[in-house]
Amino acid sequence: MEHDPLTPWLEWAREIQALSQTGLAFAQTHYERIRYHRLLELASEMVASRTCLETEDILRTFLVQPGYATVKVDVRGAVVRDDRILLVRERTDGKWAMPGGWADVGEYPSAMIAREIFEESGYEAKPIRLVGVYDANRAGRPMEFFHAYKVLFLCELTGGAPSASDETSDVGFFPFEDLPPLSEHRTNHIHLSEVRRHLADPTRPAAFD
């Protein structure tokens, strides 16, 4: 599968950050800790030089997750009724996405996506099929500080009623041909096209990057 070109400076800074974070986790001497911390500072300075963010703020963000650097996981649920897809309006940017969010430690993926759908939309649903696993940082937009995978489930509506939440301001079912503005780092047309392919072919295997 072809991907859009990466943003080189941010890709480099992110890789330096990941290597430094892992290095700090396994550093055995004071000298090693100083060296890896300096690499974190350099990664922060790289990002600050190309953005309006302050170096100190970026460094604090990089230090939030100590330990071995690994990929974060975002889960999304595709709930379709009468050929209309359930979307929620995100309070952060005012745009629309399939319900979901960051995976929580200790929770089954199936239980987590059912909970996210209910909390963000008010609807009850159960996952019935894995649609795909995507590299969330390569979707035609600038890369984030941390690498993430997006796991997309096709879900069956089982009950509930529309209800907004602290994270969402509106809920609705939309025709695939007439979608509202999408919050594209959460849900984009690639994801929705794959959902439609799975609806048309129940034997279709899960997509992956």
Backbone as CSV, one residue per row, in Angstrom:
resi,resn,N_x,N_y,N_z,CA_x,CA_y,CA_z,C_x,C_y,C_z
1,MET,0.835,-1.186,0.000,0.000,0.000,0.000,0.877,1.246,0.000
2,GLU,0.573,2.198,-0.873,1.356,3.418,-0.949,0.924,4.393,0.130
3,HIS,1.887,5.165,0.631,1.599,6.147,1.658,2.013,7.523,1.156
4,ASP,1.409,8.536,1.725,1.804,9.891,1.414,3.200,10.144,1.970
5,PRO,3.976,11.036,1.338,5.309,11.334,1.852,5.250,11.843,3.279
6,LEU,6.242,11.463,4.072,6.297,11.902,5.450,6.876,13.306,5.531
7,THR,6.643,13.953,6.660,7.270,15.232,6.944,8.643,14.926,7.541
8,PRO,9.740,15.123,6.788,11.043,14.589,7.231,11.494,15.087,8.591
9,TRP,11.424,16.391,8.846,11.961,16.897,10.105,11.205,16.348,11.308
10,LEU,9.884,16.165,11.157,9.105,15.639,12.269,9.329,14.141,12.437
11,GLU,9.510,13.443,11.328,9.836,12.026,11.409,11.170,11.823,12.132
12,TRP,12.162,12.652,11.793,13.464,12.539,12.447,13.361,12.844,13.943
13,ALA,12.653,13.922,14.277,12.511,14.304,15.683,11.789,13.225,16.466
14,ARG,10.775,12.628,15.868,10.015,11.587,16.563,10.866,10.345,16.793
15,GLU,11.689,9.988,15.798,12.549,8.821,15.970,13.617,9.069,17.030
16,ILE,14.174,10.273,17.030,15.153,10.621,18.069,14.492,10.551,19.444
17,GLN,13.266,11.074,19.542,12.549,11.029,20.821,12.338,9.597,21.279
18,ALA,11.920,8.715,20.362,11.653,7.327,20.737,12.926,6.620,21.183
19,LEU,14.013,6.829,20.447,15.282,6.213,20.824,15.771,6.739,22.175
20,SER,15.580,8.036,22.394,16.011,8.637,23.660,15.181,8.122,24.822
21,GLN,13.880,8.007,24.622,12.998,7.508,25.684,13.386,6.090,26.072
22,THR,13.613,5.246,25.065,14.022,3.880,25.343,15.397,3.852,25.993
23,GLY,16.301,4.711,25.515,17.632,4.774,26.106,17.594,5.147,27.573
24,LEU,16.742,6.121,27.917,16.608,6.518,29.314,16.048,5.376,30.170
25,ALA,15.179,4.576,29.570,14.574,3.469,30.317,15.611,2.416,30.696
26,PHE,16.643,2.259,29.866,17.626,1.207,30.104,19.011,1.743,30.444
27,ALA,19.135,3.053,30.625,20.431,3.639,30.960,20.945,3.093,32.290
28,GLN,22.229,2.790,32.339,22.823,2.206,33.551,23.798,3.150,34.244
29,THR,24.161,4.223,33.581,25.115,5.141,34.190,24.577,6.567,34.109
30,HIS,25.125,7.418,34.955,24.751,8.837,34.943,25.089,9.455,33.591
31,TYR,26.210,9.074,33.004,26.614,9.612,31.708,25.599,9.254,30.631
32,GLU,25.107,8.007,30.631,24.115,7.601,29.634,22.823,8.403,29.774
33,ARG,22.403,8.624,31.027,21.166,9.398,31.242,21.316,10.828,30.737
34,ILE,22.463,11.437,30.975,22.715,12.793,30.486,22.674,12.826,28.959
35,ARG,23.315,11.824,28.348,23.383,11.787,26.885,21.994,11.627,26.268
36,TYR,21.198,10.694,26.792,19.867,10.475,26.219,18.931,11.653,26.497
37,HIS,19.092,12.285,27.643,18.267,13.458,27.921,18.608,14.585,26.962
38,ARG,19.886,14.711,26.629,20.287,15.738,25.665,19.687,15.467,24.288
39,LEU,19.588,14.197,23.909,18.948,13.863,22.643,17.472,14.253,22.656
40,LEU,16.810,14.075,23.801,15.426,14.534,23.919,15.328,16.037,23.743
41,GLU,16.278,16.758,24.325,16.293,18.211,24.170,16.481,18.600,22.709
42,LEU,17.362,17.881,22.002,17.584,18.179,20.587,16.320,17.913,19.760
43,ALA,15.621,16.820,20.068,14.374,16.534,19.360,13.349,17.630,19.626
44,SER,13.293,18.119,20.848,12.373,19.200,21.198,12.725,20.474,20.458
45,GLU,14.017,20.762,20.352,14.467,21.965,19.650,14.157,21.878,18.157
46,MET,14.264,20.685,17.592,13.924,20.494,16.174,12.467,20.839,15.914
47,VAL,11.573,20.329,16.778,10.141,20.593,16.600,9.838,22.072,16.825
48,ALA,10.431,22.647,17.866,10.177,24.057,18.178,10.627,24.973,17.045
49,SER,11.706,24.590,16.361,12.241,25.440,15.287,11.315,25.512,14.077
50,ARG,10.384,24.539,13.967,9.486,24.507,12.809,8.029,24.752,13.190
51,THR,7.779,25.062,14.469,6.412,25.285,14.919,6.368,26.511,15.823
52,CYS,5.189,26.805,16.338,5.022,27.920,17.275,5.089,27.441,18.722
53,LEU,5.493,26.201,18.938,5.554,25.628,20.275,6.879,25.963,20.946
54,GLU,6.858,25.999,22.265,8.061,26.263,23.032,8.824,24.967,23.292
55,THR,10.153,25.060,23.265,10.989,23.881,23.473,10.663,23.197,24.791
56,GLU,10.490,23.989,25.863,10.227,23.417,27.185,8.911,22.638,27.211
57,ASP,7.886,23.167,26.519,6.599,22.479,26.485,6.700,21.159,25.728
58,ILE,7.433,21.162,24.628,7.607,19.941,23.844,8.367,18.902,24.652
59,LEU,9.412,19.341,25.350,10.200,18.421,26.164,9.345,17.783,27.247
60,ARG,8.467,18.574,27.876,7.580,18.010,28.893,6.659,16.951,28.282
61,THR,6.192,17.205,27.058,5.343,16.235,26.377,6.115,14.952,26.109
62,PHE,7.364,15.092,25.673,8.186,13.919,25.389,8.474,13.093,26.640
63,LEU,8.474,13.743,27.805,8.825,13.058,29.043,7.609,12.455,29.763
64,VAL,6.413,12.660,29.191,5.187,12.205,29.855,5.141,10.683,29.956
65,GLN,5.645,9.978,28.931,5.531,8.523,28.890,6.916,7.887,28.983
66,PRO,7.392,7.650,30.190,8.704,7.016,30.346,8.642,5.532,30.005
67,GLY,9.799,4.929,29.863,9.856,3.507,29.559,10.105,3.253,28.091
68,TYR,10.067,1.989,27.709,10.322,1.613,26.319,9.298,2.289,25.409
69,ALA,9.782,2.956,24.366,8.884,3.670,23.450,8.153,2.677,22.558
70,THR,6.832,2.716,22.600,6.048,1.816,21.762,4.875,2.584,21.152
71,VAL,4.128,1.909,20.323,3.059,2.545,19.554,1.787,2.677,20.390
72,LYS,1.120,3.842,20.298,-0.183,4.008,20.925,-1.250,3.399,20.013
73,VAL,-2.422,3.105,20.579,-3.495,2.465,19.816,-4.771,3.289,19.929
74,ASP,-5.337,3.616,18.777,-6.619,4.319,18.700,-7.653,3.354,18.147
75,VAL,-8.789,3.201,18.812,-9.844,2.305,18.337,-11.035,3.133,17.858
76,ARG,-11.651,2.673,16.776,-12.833,3.341,16.215,-13.884,2.301,15.867
77,GLY,-15.160,2.672,16.050,-16.268,1.766,15.767,-17.135,2.276,14.634
78,ALA,-17.320,1.455,13.606,-18.192,1.792,12.483,-19.565,1.172,12.722
79,VAL,-20.550,2.016,12.992,-21.922,1.563,13.224,-22.772,2.084,12.070
80,VAL,-23.398,1.175,11.338,-24.153,1.552,10.140,-25.608,1.139,10.302
81,ARG,-26.506,2.078,9.985,-27.943,1.815,10.026,-28.562,2.378,8.761
82,ASP,-29.250,1.526,7.996,-29.902,1.960,6.751,-28.903,2.671,5.837
83,ASP,-27.728,2.079,5.708,-26.660,2.591,4.845,-26.191,3.989,5.265
84,ARG,-26.341,4.306,6.536,-25.844,5.559,7.092,-24.864,5.245,8.224
85,ILE,-23.772,5.993,8.267,-22.714,5.759,9.238,-22.884,6.665,10.453
86,LEU,-22.712,6.097,11.631,-22.805,6.874,12.867,-21.541,7.711,13.049
87,LEU,-21.724,9.009,13.222,-20.611,9.916,13.473,-20.928,10.791,14.682
88,VAL,-19.896,11.198,15.380,-20.037,12.118,16.508,-19.230,13.380,16.210
89,ARG,-19.725,14.495,16.708,-19.034,15.767,16.483,-18.087,16.041,17.640
90,GLU,-16.791,16.135,17.333,-15.766,16.322,18.352,-15.768,17.762,18.858
91,ARG,-15.754,17.920,20.173,-15.733,19.264,20.743,-14.404,19.978,20.457
92,THR,-13.322,19.210,20.293,-12.004,19.833,20.139,-11.862,20.598,18.830
93,ASP,-12.439,20.090,17.737,-12.287,20.779,16.451,-13.608,21.032,15.732
94,GLY,-14.740,20.598,16.318,-16.039,20.847,15.702,-16.324,19.987,14.487
95,LYS,-15.487,18.982,14.221,-15.688,18.123,13.058,-16.131,16.730,13.514
96,TRP,-16.366,15.852,12.533,-17.062,14.607,12.816,-16.147,13.392,12.648
97,ALA,-16.427,12.347,13.425,-15.633,11.125,13.372,-16.457,9.947,13.858
98,MET,-16.023,8.752,13.510,-16.602,7.569,14.131,-16.233,7.574,15.609
99,PRO,-17.115,7.145,16.478,-16.792,7.143,17.909,-15.598,6.247,18.208
100,GLY,-14.809,6.662,19.204,-13.639,5.890,19.589,-12.656,6.758,20.343
101,GLY,-11.446,6.234,20.538,-10.428,6.985,21.253,-9.242,6.101,21.583
102,TRP,-8.353,6.615,22.439,-7.164,5.865,22.829,-7.545,4.628,23.624
103,ALA,-6.830,3.532,23.365,-7.070,2.284,24.083,-6.665,2.426,25.547
104,ASP,-7.434,1.799,26.421,-7.150,1.813,27.852,-6.467,0.513,28.269
105,VAL,-5.532,0.637,29.188,-4.814,-0.526,29.696,-5.769,-1.439,30.453
106,GLY,-5.668,-2.752,30.211,-6.431,-3.731,30.975,-7.813,-4.040,30.450
107,GLU,-8.206,-3.459,29.304,-9.556,-3.660,28.792,-9.505,-4.409,27.468
108,TYR,-10.427,-5.361,27.267,-10.513,-6.051,25.993,-10.836,-5.051,24.881
109,PRO,-10.252,-5.228,23.688,-10.581,-4.315,22.585,-12.076,-4.266,22.287
110,SER,-12.739,-5.424,22.316,-14.172,-5.465,22.016,-14.988,-4.699,23.050
111,ALA,-14.645,-4.844,24.325,-15.363,-4.122,25.374,-15.067,-2.641,25.305
112,MET,-13.861,-2.314,24.941,-13.450,-0.915,24.900,-14.197,-0.146,23.811
113,ILE,-14.313,-0.751,22.612,-14.982,-0.025,21.536,-16.479,0.084,21.810
114,ALA,-17.072,-0.944,22.428,-18.491,-0.854,22.794,-18.705,0.279,23.802
115,ARG,-17.793,0.397,24.759,-17.899,1.456,25.765,-17.723,2.833,25.134
116,GLU,-16.731,2.962,24.244,-16.489,4.256,23.598,-17.704,4.706,22.790
117,ILE,-18.308,3.778,22.069,-19.487,4.123,21.264,-20.606,4.619,22.168
118,PHE,-20.846,3.906,23.270,-21.923,4.310,24.173,-21.634,5.654,24.829
119,GLU,-20.405,5.837,25.318,-20.073,7.077,26.015,-20.115,8.288,25.087
120,GLU,-19.706,8.125,23.832,-19.621,9.278,22.933,-20.894,9.534,22.139
121,SER,-21.737,8.510,21.973,-22.921,8.681,21.128,-24.242,8.369,21.814
122,GLY,-24.217,7.588,22.902,-25.448,7.160,23.548,-26.009,5.876,22.977
123,TYR,-25.443,5.380,21.873,-25.929,4.148,21.259,-25.173,2.940,21.805
124,GLU,-25.883,1.809,21.850,-25.274,0.547,22.253,-24.957,-0.255,20.999
125,ALA,-23.768,-0.844,20.973,-23.348,-1.603,19.800,-22.350,-2.662,20.225
126,LYS,-22.236,-3.703,19.411,-21.246,-4.746,19.676,-20.396,-4.953,18.422
127,PRO,-19.084,-5.100,18.589,-18.205,-5.323,17.429,-18.428,-6.710,16.857
128,ILE,-18.482,-6.797,15.534,-18.717,-8.086,14.881,-17.608,-8.461,13.905
129,ARG,-16.755,-7.483,13.527,-15.716,-7.788,12.556,-14.622,-6.732,12.617
130,LEU,-13.391,-7.167,12.390,-12.274,-6.233,12.281,-12.199,-5.727,10.849
131,VAL,-12.322,-4.417,10.670,-12.252,-3.818,9.337,-10.806,-3.622,8.904
132,GLY,-9.972,-3.075,9.793,-8.597,-2.838,9.396,-7.749,-2.276,10.517
133,VAL,-6.440,-2.343,10.299,-5.457,-1.763,11.207,-4.601,-0.816,10.371
134,TYR,-4.550,0.446,10.764,-3.922,1.485,9.953,-2.796,2.191,10.716
135,ASP,-1.824,2.660,9.983,-0.797,3.532,10.551,-1.410,4.920,10.640
136,ALA,-1.761,5.334,11.846,-2.498,6.586,12.021,-1.659,7.819,11.715
137,ASN,-0.355,7.677,11.609,0.500,8.830,11.359,0.739,9.069,9.872
138,ARG,0.233,8.201,9.031,0.450,8.349,7.590,-0.902,8.383,6.885
139,ALA,-1.571,9.522,7.016,-2.911,9.655,6.445,-3.063,10.974,5.718
140,GLY,-1.972,11.470,5.113,-2.044,12.701,4.349,-2.086,13.946,5.201
141,ARG,-1.594,13.877,6.433,-1.574,15.030,7.326,-0.246,15.030,8.067
142,PRO,0.140,16.125,8.708,1.396,16.144,9.463,1.416,15.070,10.540
143,MET,2.588,14.498,10.759,2.723,13.450,11.754,2.671,14.022,13.158
144,GLU,2.208,13.214,14.112,2.160,13.624,15.499,3.480,13.282,16.186
145,PHE,3.628,13.734,17.428,4.833,13.442,18.189,5.008,11.942,18.403
146,PHE,3.902,11.241,18.644,3.978,9.822,18.970,3.351,8.994,17.860
147,HIS,3.924,7.822,17.640,3.418,6.925,16.613,2.152,6.242,17.130
148,ALA,1.187,6.020,16.238,-0.069,5.404,16.652,-0.608,4.505,15.549
149,TYR,-1.270,3.429,15.960,-2.027,2.578,15.053,-3.511,2.811,15.316
150,LYS,-4.291,2.716,14.250,-5.746,2.857,14.362,-6.389,1.506,14.059
151,VAL,-7.197,1.015,14.991,-7.883,-0.265,14.830,-9.373,0.022,14.644
152,LEU,-9.907,-0.419,13.511,-11.284,-0.089,13.135,-12.155,-1.349,13.132
153,PHE,-13.248,-1.297,13.903,-14.181,-2.418,14.007,-15.503,-2.067,13.331
154,LEU,-16.091,-3.052,12.656,-17.476,-2.934,12.211,-18.357,-3.417,13.350
155,CYS,-19.359,-2.611,13.704,-20.175,-2.914,14.880,-21.657,-2.982,14.515
156,GLU,-22.386,-3.756,15.289,-23.822,-3.916,15.093,-24.576,-3.104,16.138
157,LEU,-25.504,-2.284,15.686,-26.313,-1.466,16.593,-27.279,-2.361,17.365
158,THR,-27.301,-2.217,18.689,-28.173,-3.064,19.508,-29.171,-2.282,20.356
159,GLY,-29.025,-0.968,20.448,-29.956,-0.199,21.263,-29.437,1.192,21.541
160,GLY,-30.037,1.836,22.527,-29.616,3.158,22.926,-30.318,4.275,22.171
161,ALA,-29.931,5.505,22.488,-30.504,6.695,21.871,-29.417,7.758,21.797
162,PRO,-29.517,8.684,20.840,-28.452,9.681,20.672,-28.264,10.541,21.912
163,SER,-27.011,10.697,22.317,-26.683,11.499,23.492,-25.250,11.984,23.376
164,ALA,-25.045,13.292,23.466,-23.705,13.866,23.405,-22.975,13.607,24.721
165,SER,-21.703,13.979,24.766,-20.892,13.704,25.942,-19.933,14.863,26.197
166,ASP,-19.046,14.678,27.167,-18.042,15.704,27.441,-17.109,15.907,26.253
167,GLU,-16.924,14.874,25.443,-16.005,14.942,24.313,-16.704,15.217,22.998
168,THR,-18.020,14.995,22.952,-18.769,15.169,21.708,-19.953,16.104,21.919
169,SER,-20.261,16.895,20.889,-21.340,17.874,21.014,-22.581,17.511,20.218
170,ASP,-22.479,16.505,19.339,-23.640,16.131,18.527,-23.431,14.713,18.015
171,VAL,-24.532,14.075,17.630,-24.513,12.687,17.185,-25.452,12.557,16.001
172,GLY,-25.080,11.767,14.995,-25.982,11.581,13.871,-25.552,10.454,12.956
173,PHE,-26.512,9.953,12.152,-26.231,8.982,11.094,-26.222,9.725,9.765
174,PHE,-25.204,9.496,8.942,-25.039,10.247,7.702,-24.860,9.305,6.514
175,PRO,-25.451,9.659,5.351,-25.200,8.875,4.135,-23.711,8.956,3.770
176,PHE,-23.172,7.873,3.265,-21.764,7.875,2.882,-21.476,8.896,1.783
177,GLU,-22.492,9.204,0.977,-22.293,10.157,-0.118,-22.469,11.611,0.312
178,ASP,-22.894,11.832,1.537,-23.157,13.205,1.998,-22.676,13.350,3.445
179,LEU,-21.367,13.342,3.615,-20.773,13.373,4.946,-20.485,14.804,5.392
180,PRO,-20.555,15.073,6.674,-20.153,16.385,7.196,-18.627,16.484,7.200
181,PRO,-18.062,17.648,7.505,-16.596,17.777,7.568,-16.005,16.790,8.573
182,LEU,-15.032,16.019,8.134,-14.456,14.970,8.973,-13.263,15.464,9.781
183,SER,-13.154,14.972,10.999,-11.960,15.171,11.819,-10.963,14.111,11.352
184,GLU,-10.166,14.434,10.352,-9.497,13.416,9.548,-8.410,12.645,10.272
185,HIS,-7.846,13.177,11.357,-6.888,12.342,12.075,-7.597,11.298,12.927
186,ARG,-8.931,11.408,13.029,-9.729,10.396,13.718,-10.426,9.473,12.725
187,THR,-11.013,10.043,11.686,-11.737,9.286,10.671,-11.524,9.953,9.326
188,ASN,-11.142,9.174,8.314,-10.991,9.762,6.978,-11.693,8.895,5.939
189,HIS,-11.645,9.330,4.685,-12.391,8.646,3.630,-11.824,7.264,3.323
190,ILE,-10.546,7.043,3.595,-9.972,5.706,3.412,-10.651,4.720,4.356
191,HIS,-10.801,5.117,5.618,-11.461,4.250,6.599,-12.911,3.980,6.193
192,LEU,-13.624,5.018,5.789,-15.035,4.857,5.463,-15.231,4.034,4.195
193,SER,-14.328,4.167,3.234,-14.412,3.349,2.018,-14.222,1.876,2.343
194,GLU,-13.302,1.583,3.273,-13.078,0.197,3.663,-14.283,-0.355,4.417
195,VAL,-14.936,0.477,5.211,-16.169,0.044,5.888,-17.207,-0.382,4.862
196,ARG,-17.366,0.394,3.819,-18.364,0.079,2.793,-18.012,-1.220,2.063
197,ARG,-16.735,-1.451,1.847,-16.321,-2.699,1.197,-16.657,-3.904,2.067
198,HIS,-16.494,-3.770,3.374,-16.828,-4.870,4.278,-18.343,-5.080,4.361
199,LEU,-19.098,-4.024,4.266,-20.552,-4.169,4.249,-21.014,-4.900,2.995
200,ALA,-20.340,-4.635,1.871,-20.713,-5.259,0.615,-20.226,-6.704,0.519
201,ASP,-19.144,-7.034,1.250,-18.563,-8.364,1.172,-18.217,-8.867,2.570
202,PRO,-19.104,-9.621,3.217,-18.856,-10.102,4.578,-17.635,-11.011,4.698
203,THR,-17.131,-11.532,3.580,-15.951,-12.390,3.631,-14.647,-11.626,3.415
204,ARG,-14.729,-10.327,3.226,-13.530,-9.548,2.945,-12.586,-9.582,4.160
205,PRO,-11.294,-9.848,3.930,-10.342,-9.860,5.052,-10.066,-8.453,5.543
206,ALA,-9.544,-8.355,6.757,-9.215,-7.050,7.331,-8.106,-6.390,6.532
207,ALA,-8.219,-5.093,6.364,-7.171,-4.317,5.694,-6.078,-4.004,6.703
208,PHE,-4.879,-3.749,6.200,-3.780,-3.343,7.098,-2.712,-2.631,6.302
209,ASP,-1.995,-1.752,6.970,-0.879,-1.045,6.359,0.399,-1.857,6.502
